[in-house]
């Protein structure tokens, strides 16, 4: 009987090892496939520096910082970017906030991680001080396996510098990476877990630094998972509709920041 048990145990161990090797090979294959995909590139026409709204309305300086989301990679027109759509919502205003003349700019750079925010903050504070800053970062930190706490600490430092300069800050945390079409299961599920860990660490650091947090994964993840049209052709960057979903999720916090004092 002991010999039979030993053979069963050996067979089980062999099966588990084979499964682990197979699973690892599958993940590696998915990583290589994801890297080989053709992704959308930044468009020069999307240089975010424009104004929206009535010239006679109170002026609001809005700046975006972060990665490709901050400049709208994946769409062709400024009005389709998350910044452009946020600026339109702010310019139109509501019953409580009223109309504004929004001066929109972005210092974001495609592919940026939290470690790149220090330079972006310095650029954002050149010239006239922004009233509100929206930071969109975290996806590249998560997918490049950066330590969530370390990345979040760098983000918190950037938020603190902006707050010290008198800028109100809203951070859209790492979006739902489990919704990405650019990568296939099971890597997609792994990315989703990494993204949630990053977002959780970000929220804690941003709150401690005095910024407002919008959990993009929680607020918009279900929409991106259900509707492939929220992504552009590469399955990674949002489409105009995807940026619209993000803009509407961010708008309440941004409008509140615009109405509040330093």
C-alpha positions in Angstrom: 0.0 0.0 0.0 2.8 2.4 0.9 4.4 1.8 -2.6 1.0 2.6 -4.2 0.7 5.8 -2.2 4.2 6.8 -3.2 3.4 6.3 -6.9 0.2 8.3 -6.6 2.1 11.1 -4.8 4.8 11.1 -7.5 2.2 11.1 -10.2 0.4 14.0 -8.6 3.6 16.0 -8.1 4.6 15.4 -11.7 1.1 16.6 -12.8 1.4 19.7 -10.7 4.9 20.5 -12.0 3.7 20.0 -15.6 0.7 22.2 -14.9 3.0 24.9 -13.4 5.4 24.8 -16.3 2.6 24.9 -18.8 1.0 27.8 -17.0 4.2 29.7 -16.9 4.9 29.1 -20.6 1.4 30.3 -21.3 1.9 33.5 -19.4 5.3 34.1 -21.0 3.7 33.6 -24.4 1.0 36.1 -23.6 3.5 38.7 -22.5 5.5 38.3 -25.7 2.3 38.5 -27.7 1.2 41.7 -25.9 4.6 43.3 -26.5 4.4 42.5 -30.2 1.0 44.1 -30.7 0.7 47.4 -32.6 -0.3 50.1 -30.2 -1.6 53.6 -30.8 0.9 56.4 -30.9 0.7 60.0 -29.6 -0.7 62.4 -32.2 1.0 65.8 -32.6 -2.4 67.3 -33.1 -3.4 66.4 -29.6 -1.0 68.8 -27.9 -3.4 69.9 -25.2 -3.3 73.6 -24.9 -6.6 75.3 -25.7 -9.5 77.2 -24.2 -13.2 76.4 -23.9 -16.2 78.4 -22.8 -17.2 82.0 -22.8 -14.4 84.5 -22.5 -16.6 86.5 -20.0 -17.0 83.5 -17.7 -14.6 83.0 -14.7 -11.3 81.5 -15.7 -10.3 78.0 -14.6 -6.8 76.7 -15.4 -6.9 72.9 -15.8 -3.7 70.9 -16.3 -3.4 67.1 -16.9 -0.4 65.1 -15.8 0.5 61.4 -16.2 0.8 58.9 -19.0 -0.9 58.4 -22.4 -4.4 59.0 -20.8 -3.3 62.6 -20.0 -2.7 63.4 -23.7 -5.4 61.2 -25.2 -3.5 58.5 -27.1 -6.0 56.5 -29.1 -8.1 59.3 -30.5 -7.7 61.8 -33.3 -9.3 65.0 -31.9 -8.6 67.1 -28.8 -12.3 67.2 -28.1 -12.3 63.4 -27.8 -9.6 63.2 -25.1 -10.4 63.0 -21.4 -9.0 66.5 -20.9 -11.0 67.9 -23.8 -14.2 66.3 -22.5 -13.6 67.4 -19.0 -12.9 70.9 -20.2 -16.2 71.0 -22.1 -18.1 69.7 -19.0 -16.5 72.3 -16.8 -17.1 75.1 -19.4 -20.8 74.3 -19.6 -21.1 74.0 -15.9 -24.2 73.0 -14.0 -26.8 74.5 -11.8 -24.4 74.7 -8.9 -21.1 75.5 -10.6 -22.0 77.8 -13.5 -20.1 78.4 -16.7 -16.3 78.8 -16.9 -13.7 79.8 -19.3 -11.4 76.8 -19.1 -7.7 77.0 -20.1 -6.7 73.5 -20.7 -3.1 72.2 -20.9 -1.3 68.9 -20.5 2.3 68.0 -19.5 1.6 64.2 -19.7 3.9 61.9 -21.6 2.9 58.6 -23.1 4.4 55.7 -21.3 5.1 57.6 -18.1 5.3 56.0 -14.7 5.0 57.6 -11.3 8.7 58.2 -11.3 8.3 60.6 -14.2 5.8 62.9 -12.3 8.5 65.0 -10.7 9.5 66.5 -14.0 5.9 66.9 -15.0 5.0 68.8 -11.8 7.9 71.2 -12.5 6.6 71.8 -16.0 3.0 72.3 -14.8 4.1 75.0 -12.3 5.9 77.0 -14.9 4.1 80.3 -15.7 0.6 80.9 -14.4 -0.3 78.5 -11.6 -3.0 75.9 -12.5 -6.2 75.9 -10.4 -6.8 72.2 -10.7 -4.5 69.4 -11.7 -5.8 66.0 -12.8 -3.3 63.1 -12.6 -3.8 59.9 -14.5 -1.0 57.4 -13.9 -0.4 53.8 -12.7 -1.1 51.5 -15.6 2.6 51.4 -16.7 3.7 51.1 -13.1 1.5 48.0 -12.7 2.3 46.3 -16.0 6.1 46.9 -15.5 5.8 45.2 -12.1 6.8 48.3 -10.0 6.3 48.0 -6.3 2.8 49.5 -5.6 3.9 51.2 -2.4 7.0 52.7 -3.9 5.1 54.0 -7.0 2.3 55.3 -4.7 4.9 57.2 -2.6 6.2 58.9 -5.7 2.7 59.8 -6.7 2.0 61.2 -3.2 5.1 63.3 -3.4 3.9 64.8 -6.7 0.5 65.6 -5.2 2.1 67.1 -2.2 4.2 69.5 -4.3 1.2 70.6 -6.3 -0.8 71.2 -3.1 2.0 73.1 -1.6 1.9 75.4 -4.7 -1.8 76.0 -4.1 -3.1 73.6 -6.8 -6.2 71.5 -6.1 -5.5 67.9 -7.2 -7.7 65.0 -8.5 -6.1 61.7 -9.2 -7.7 59.0 -11.3 -6.1 55.8 -9.9 -4.9 52.9 -12.1 -7.8 51.8 -14.3 -9.2 48.3 -14.6 -6.4 46.4 -16.3 -8.5 43.3 -16.2 -10.6 44.8 -18.9 -7.8 45.2 -21.5 -8.4 43.5 -24.9 -4.7 43.8 -25.7 -3.8 40.9 -23.6 -5.5 37.5 -23.3 -6.4 35.3 -20.3 -4.8 34.3 -18.0 -2.4 37.3 -18.3 -5.4 39.6 -18.3 -6.5 38.4 -14.9 -3.0 38.8 -13.6 -2.9 42.4 -14.9 -6.3 43.0 -13.2 -4.9 42.0 -9.8 -1.8 44.1 -10.3 -3.9 47.1 -11.2 -6.1 46.8 -8.2 -3.1 46.6 -5.9 -1.6 49.7 -7.5 -4.9 51.6 -7.2 -5.3 50.7 -3.6 -1.8 52.0 -2.7 -2.3 55.1 -4.8 -5.6 56.0 -3.1 -3.9 55.8 0.3 -0.9 58.0 -0.7 -3.0 60.6 -2.5 -5.4 61.0 0.4 -2.5 61.5 2.8 -1.0 64.1 0.5 -4.2 66.1 0.3 -5.5 65.1 -3.1 -8.9 63.8 -4.1 -9.2 60.2 -5.4 -11.4 58.8 -8.1 -11.2 55.0 -8.3 -11.4 54.6 -12.1 -11.4 50.8 -11.9 -14.3 50.8 -9.4 -16.2 53.6 -11.2 -15.7 52.5 -14.8 -14.3 49.0 -15.0 -17.6 47.3 -15.5 -18.3 49.5 -18.6 -14.9 48.8 -20.2 -15.3 45.0 -19.5 -18.8 45.0 -21.1 -18.1 47.2 -24.1 -15.2 46.7 -26.4 -16.0 50.0 -28.0 -14.5 51.8 -25.1 -11.1 50.9 -26.4 -9.4 52.1 -29.6 -8.1 49.6 -32.2 -5.2 48.4 -30.1 -7.3 47.2 -27.2 -5.2 49.1 -24.7 -5.8 52.8 -25.0 -9.4 54.1 -24.6 -11.5 55.3 -27.5 -13.3 58.5 -27.6 -16.2 56.7 -25.8 -13.8 55.3 -23.2 -12.4 58.7 -22.5 -15.9 60.1 -22.2 -16.7 57.4 -19.5 -13.5 58.5 -17.6 -14.3 62.2 -18.0 -17.8 61.7 -16.5 -16.4 59.6 -13.6 -13.8 62.3 -12.9 -16.1 65.3 -13.4 -17.8 65.5 -9.9 -14.4 65.5 -8.1 -12.9 68.0 -10.6 -15.9 70.3 -10.4 -15.8 70.2 -6.6 -12.1 71.0 -6.7 -12.8 73.9 -9.1 -15.3 75.4 -6.7 -13.3 75.0 -3.6 -10.5 77.2 -2.2 -6.9 76.2 -1.8 
